[in-house]
Structure formats: structure tokens, C-alpha cells
Amino acid sequence: MLYGFDRQAPTVADANEWAEHFGIDQRDNHVVLVGDPRLIGPESFGMIPGLQLVDREFVLRADAAGRQAPDDMWTELWPAVGELLER
């Protein structure tokens, strides 16, 4: 999580609320990371909306972050999720 609900650096409370909203707080194998103020800026704001898919070794498998994303969320990122789950 790079931005809190106020478009500033997120707090742990923001991350907890976000995780609870999406039901991630009830899963042992999901982690929500909280960025700090050094990550706030035009580059990170340009990554909204979007998702990045990272495997268990923290290797970036798909990048659908931002309007100019290199990977398409629907045709590349989501299918890659299924491939990772099959491993």
C-alpha cells in the first residue's frame, strides 16, 4: 500500500482497514505492506490504478500498474495468477 485513504503515506491502521475490507486479514498467506513518505510522488501516483503480481520468491511476474502498464490486467496479470497457483 503506497497511499493512505487521504492520499498521504499510509498508516498501519489504513493497511488494516484495507485488508479487513477485502478479507485479506483472515488469510495466513497474504501480506499488506505499508510504504513510507519517501515513496510518495508523481512516479508512484502514476501507478494508480493497477496491480503487480509477485511470486513467493518476490519475483515480479506481471505489472499492470498505471495507465501505461506494460502488462494488461485482464489478459496477462489475471491469467498469471492461475499459473502461479498451479505451482
C-alpha positions in Angstrom: 0.0 0.0 0.0 1.7 3.2 -1.2 -1.0 5.7 -0.4 -3.4 6.0 2.5 -7.0 7.0 2.2 -6.0 10.7 2.5 -3.5 10.4 -0.4 -0.6 10.6 2.1 1.7 7.9 3.2 -0.4 5.1 4.6 -0.6 4.2 8.3 -0.8 0.7 9.7 -4.4 1.5 10.5 -5.0 2.2 6.8 -3.5 -1.1 5.9 -5.5 -3.0 8.5 -8.7 -1.3 7.3 -7.9 -2.1 3.6 -7.1 -5.8 4.5 -10.2 -6.2 6.5 -12.4 -4.7 3.7 -11.0 -7.2 1.2 -10.9 -10.1 3.7 -7.2 -10.4 3.5 -6.9 -10.1 7.3 -8.3 -13.6 7.6 -5.7 -15.3 5.4 -2.4 -16.5 6.6 -0.7 -16.4 3.2 -1.4 -12.7 2.3 0.6 -9.7 3.4 -0.2 -6.0 3.1 3.0 -3.9 3.0 2.9 -0.2 4.1 5.1 2.3 2.3 6.6 5.4 3.9 6.6 9.1 2.8 9.7 8.5 0.6 7.5 6.5 -1.8 5.0 9.3 -2.3 5.4 11.3 -5.6 4.5 11.6 -9.2 6.1 8.2 -10.2 4.1 6.2 -7.6 0.9 8.2 -8.2 1.2 7.3 -11.9 1.0 3.6 -10.9 -2.7 4.1 -9.9 -4.8 2.2 -10.8 -3.1 -1.1 -11.0 -1.8 -4.3 -9.6 1.5 -6.1 -9.6 1.8 -9.8 -9.3 4.8 -11.0 -7.2 5.6 -14.7 -6.6 6.6 -16.3 -3.3 10.3 -15.5 -4.2 9.3 -11.8 -4.6 9.9 -12.0 -8.4 7.7 -9.6 -10.3 5.6 -11.8 -12.7 3.2 -9.2 -14.1 3.0 -5.4 -13.9 -0.4 -3.9 -14.6 0.2 -0.7 -12.6 -0.7 2.6 -14.1 -2.4 3.7 -17.2 0.7 2.9 -19.3 1.3 -0.5 -17.7 3.5 -2.9 -19.6 1.1 -5.9 -18.9 -2.7 -5.8 -19.3 -4.5 -6.7 -16.1 -7.2 -8.8 -17.8 -5.2 -10.7 -20.4 -1.9 -11.1 -18.7 -2.0 -10.5 -14.9 -5.1 -12.5 -14.0 -4.1 -15.5 -16.2 -0.7 -15.4 -14.5 -2.4 -15.7 -11.1 -3.8 -19.0 -12.2 -0.4 -20.2 -13.4 1.2 -19.3 -10.0 -1.5 -21.1 -8.1 -0.9 -24.3 -10.1 2.7 -24.4 -9.0 
